[in-house]
């Protein structure tokens, strides 16, 4: 089951997008539509019913789609966001979030198809990608998406997860980093961070969705900054 929310202040657009997805894509979809920022906020944020994918207009009349995505991703970083807008001026603002796609209105069906294909593929990929580690004499399989950051202390690594379950292992940080993908950045010799959980970067640290600050070493600052910008820039623009 893939949960999709569609938010636009024009009902004709939300109805069209729902019809388009159900007609052109195979799968088990639960699609909910909203025609105002308030309705989407109340259902998704207040009730903590987070979708896998949110397709939203930026200008919602009573609110801003970028703000809505930012709020949701602070609690649910795995959210895939597709932005719609008739105003290209909003382009740079979406990088306040972790966008998956940016589409301009009027919507081009080929570009819409490519956007949805991409987020569905990435969603499936992230749901399945994992790393196996040895802890307390047994093997544990941890999904990449559940790893918030990894901390090194002496010979021990602590894997901090979104499930509030820390896993301690004995492995070199360098070796574990090689077994992870480019969504993880080594911002400090003692810290490896999943960039999906980063909501802000300062000159000294990354701020995570739970409010924790992870230090960025001065010697690695330029490289870390470049990798983070590159990670954000991997989004597709059409």
Residue, then its C-alpha position, 0 to 999 in steps of 0.5 A: x500500500x502506498x499512501x498518497x496525499x494531493x493538495x491543491x486549492x483547485x478541486x479540478x486539479x486534485x480530482x485530475x491528479x487522483x484519476x491520472x495516478x489510478x489510471x496510469x500506474x499499477x499498484x495498491x494506492x490509498x489517495x486522499x485529496x485536500x483543497x486547502x492548507x488547513x484541511x491538509x494540516x489538520x489531517x496529516x500533521x495534527x492527526x499524525x497520519x503521514x503519507x508516503x508521497x505528498x503532491x502539493x501546490x505551493x500557493x494553497x490560498x490559505x497557506x504555503x505548500x513548502x511550509x506544509x512539507x517542511x513541517x511534515x518532513x520534520x516528523x516524517x523525513x521519508x516523505x516524498x514531495x512533488x511540488x506544483x506551481x505556476x510561478x517559477x519564482x518559488x524554485x529556490x524556496x523549495x530547498x528549505x525542504x527535501x523535494x523529490x520533484x518540481x513541476x510547473x503548471x500547466x502540468x505536462x503529463x509526460x513530466x508528471x509521469x516521470x515524477x511519479x515513476x521516480x518517487x515510487x521507485x525511490x520509495x520502494x528502493x528506500x523501503x528495502x535498502x538495509x545494512x547488516x551489523x553484528x551486535x551482542x553476538x547476533x546479526x541485526x538488519x537495519x533499514x537505511x531509512x531508520x538510521x538517523x546518525x552513527x556516533x563513534x566512541x573509542x572502538x564502539x559505534x552507536x547507531x541511533x535510529x528513528x525507532x528510539x532503539x540504539x544499537x551498539x556495534x564494534x566496527x570501524x566507522x570507515x568500514x561501515x561508511x563504505x557499506x552505506x550510500x551517498x545519503x550519509x555524510x561524514x561531517x565529523x570523524x565521530x559522526x556519520x549522518x543520514x541527510x534525510x534527517x537534516x532540517x538545517x545546516x549552520x557553520x558549526x553543525x547539522x540540526x536534525x528533525x529531533x532537534x539534536x545538533x551534530x558537529x561539522x568539523x572545520x577541516x571537513x566543512x567545505x567537503x561536507x557542505x558540497x555533499x549536502x548541496x549535491x544531495x539536495x540538488x539530486x532532485x529533478x526539475x521540470 
